[in-house]
Amino acid sequence: MAGIWLRGLSIESRLKKIDGIHDRENHVLPFGLMRSWIFSMGKNKKGKPEWIKETLEIDKNHGWQSKPGYKIFVAGRGAVRFDIPQNWHFEPDEKSFRFHDAPPPNDDCRLEVSYNHLPKQDWSLFPLEHTVKKVATADRRDVIEVGEIVKAKRQTARIAWIQIKFIDANEDREAYSRICVGLGSNIQCLITFDYWADQAEKLTPVWDEVMNSLVLGLYIRDPRTGFALPD
């Protein structure tokens, strides 16, 4: 089992001293069977944000669980968590995180996630389905089909997603985009997944696993053990 652990999204996070394996250029390091990557955002000498990578050995009695062939992605110490294919290419950015089935430009799909911390209040009446529909209808690509909204409950989170089909202008090729908004534990996340229509049979199970494993606001005490903090 392997995983990716991110401390947070804020560009203003201070660069912390890390003991471990570092990768300032996002080079892929050997990823052991029982290891966890930690990325912390800092700034380089030019003041630009960059991610620093650390590799930790997982405790033998850890609580992490994922399907065979998948790894666990955690952002913000547990603000957002889901599972992603083990061998997918990962690119952390300033305000979002991207996964590709191969390093660009040789990829056939892109899954991207971002999230926000919301004020502590009751969000049960927030119009989640309306928000997802609005995002889909505002898409500026050559949309030829808009699907129905799919809803789900995951612990304290509400999840809604929709699929659109469009013609890619660069390759004149049909593609799908799935758009998900999740809301729970004062966290709002946006997940998008773009892929070619002729790759749907292979890639839709990946989306299904992301949706099935999506958890919001379950904060982890220590990435080496994977156990949640008490409420």
Sequence and secondary structure as in RCSB ss.txt:
>XXXX:A:sequence
MAGIWLRGLSIESRLKKIDGIHDRENHVLPFGLMRSWIFSMGKNKKGKPEWIKETLEIDKNHGWQSKPGYKIFVA
GRGAVRFDIPQNWHFEPDEKSFRFHDAPPPNDDCRLEVSYNHLPKQDWSLFPLEHTVKKVATADRRDVIEVGEIV
KAKRQTARIAWIQIKFIDANEDREAYSRICVGLGSNIQCLITFDYWADQAEKLTPVWDEVMNSLVLGLYIRDPRT
GFALPD
>XXXX:A:secstr
 EEEEE    TT       S   TT       TTEEEEEEEEE TTS EEEEEEEEE  TT      TTEEEEEE
TTTTEEEEEETT EEEE SS EEEESSSTTS SEEEEEEEEE  SS  TTS HHHHHHHHHHT  SEEEEE   E
EEEETTEEEEEEEEEEEETTTTEEEEEEEEEEEETTEEEEEEEEEEGGGHHHHHHHHHHHHHH EES  BS TTT
  B   
